[in-house]
Amino acid sequence: MIIVKLDLGAFLSCCMLVMLCDDDFTCNAPSNVDEVDLFDAVANLPVSKPLEESTDCVFQVALAGSLTLRLQSISASISRLGNI
């Protein structure tokens, strides 16, 4: 998600082409968990906490939740710029 944010930031600040699209993602969104709950010997992944509960991953979860909308808005912006 950090790479996605940097790619979108480059578009917004420098008008560079976006290198990613919604179809590039085949993984699930990150879970809202604390990093201390993740370790090598864990047999089952911890249950994701509600977004209202702050964890180490809450910002990545929020970014992932709005990814499709942000990519669609950038595509619409590029289309409008091409028609000017």
FINU-231447 format. One record per residue (C-alpha): x, y, z; residue number from 1; residue in one letter. Coordinates in steps of 0.5 Angstrom, whole numbers, padded with zeros to 4 digits, always signed. Last residue first. Example, Ala and Ser with C-alpha at 12.3 -4.5 7.8 and 13.67 -1.06 7.14 Angstrom:
FINU-231447
> east|north|up|k|r
> +0027|-0002|+0014|2|S
> +0025|-0009|+0016|1|A
//
This chain:
FINU-231447
> east|north|up|k|r
> -0017|+0039|-0046|84|I
> -0019|+0032|-0048|83|N
> -0013|+0028|-0045|82|G
> -0013|+0032|-0039|81|L
> -0021|+0030|-0038|80|R
> -0019|+0023|-0039|79|S
> -0013|+0023|-0034|78|I
> -0017|+0026|-0029|77|S
> -0022|+0020|-0030|76|A
> -0017|+0015|-0029|75|S
> -0014|+0019|-0023|74|I
> -0021|+0019|-0020|73|S
> -0022|+0011|-0021|72|Q
> -0015|+0010|-0018|71|L
> -0017|+0014|-0012|70|R
> -0024|+0010|-0011|69|L
> -0021|+0003|-0012|68|T
> -0015|+0005|-0007|67|L
> -0020|+0007|-0002|66|S
> -0020|+0001|+0003|65|G
> -0013|+0000|+0002|64|A
> -0011|+0007|+0004|63|L
> -0015|+0006|+0011|62|A
> -0012|-0001|+0012|61|V
> -0005|+0002|+0011|60|Q
> -0007|+0007|+0016|59|F
> -0010|+0002|+0021|58|V
> -0004|-0002|+0021|57|C
> +0000|-0001|+0027|56|D
> -0007|-0001|+0031|55|T
> -0012|+0004|+0033|54|S
> -0019|+0001|+0034|53|E
> -0025|+0005|+0030|52|E
> -0023|+0001|+0024|51|L
> -0025|-0005|+0027|50|P
> -0020|-0011|+0029|49|K
> -0018|-0016|+0024|48|S
> -0017|-0023|+0027|47|V
> -0010|-0026|+0029|46|P
> -0007|-0030|+0023|45|L
> -0007|-0037|+0025|44|N
> -0001|-0042|+0027|43|A
> +0003|-0036|+0029|42|V
> +0011|-0039|+0030|41|A
> +0014|-0033|+0026|40|D
> +0011|-0027|+0029|39|F
> +0005|-0023|+0028|38|L
> +0001|-0020|+0034|37|D
> +0006|-0016|+0036|36|V
> +0005|-0012|+0029|35|E
> -0002|-0010|+0031|34|D
> -0008|-0012|+0027|33|V
> -0012|-0008|+0022|32|N
> -0012|-0013|+0017|31|S
> -0009|-0012|+0010|30|P
> -0013|-0012|+0004|29|A
> -0013|-0018|+0000|28|N
> -0008|-0020|-0005|27|C
> -0009|-0020|-0013|26|T
> -0008|-0013|-0014|25|F
> -0006|-0011|-0021|24|D
> -0013|-0010|-0024|23|D
> -0014|-0004|-0020|22|D
> -0008|+0000|-0024|21|C
> -0001|+0002|-0022|20|L
> +0004|+0006|-0026|19|M
> +0000|+0012|-0026|18|V
> +0003|+0017|-0031|17|L
> +0007|+0023|-0028|16|M
> +0003|+0030|-0026|15|C
> +0009|+0032|-0021|14|C
> +0005|+0033|-0015|13|S
> -0001|+0028|-0016|12|L
> +0002|+0023|-0020|11|F
> +0008|+0022|-0016|10|A
> +0003|+0022|-0010|9|G
> -0001|+0016|-0013|8|L
> +0005|+0012|-0014|7|D
> +0008|+0014|-0007|6|L
> +0001|+0011|-0004|5|K
> +0001|+0005|-0008|4|V
> +0008|+0004|-0006|3|I
> +0006|+0005|+0001|2|I
> +0000|+0000|+0000|1|M
//
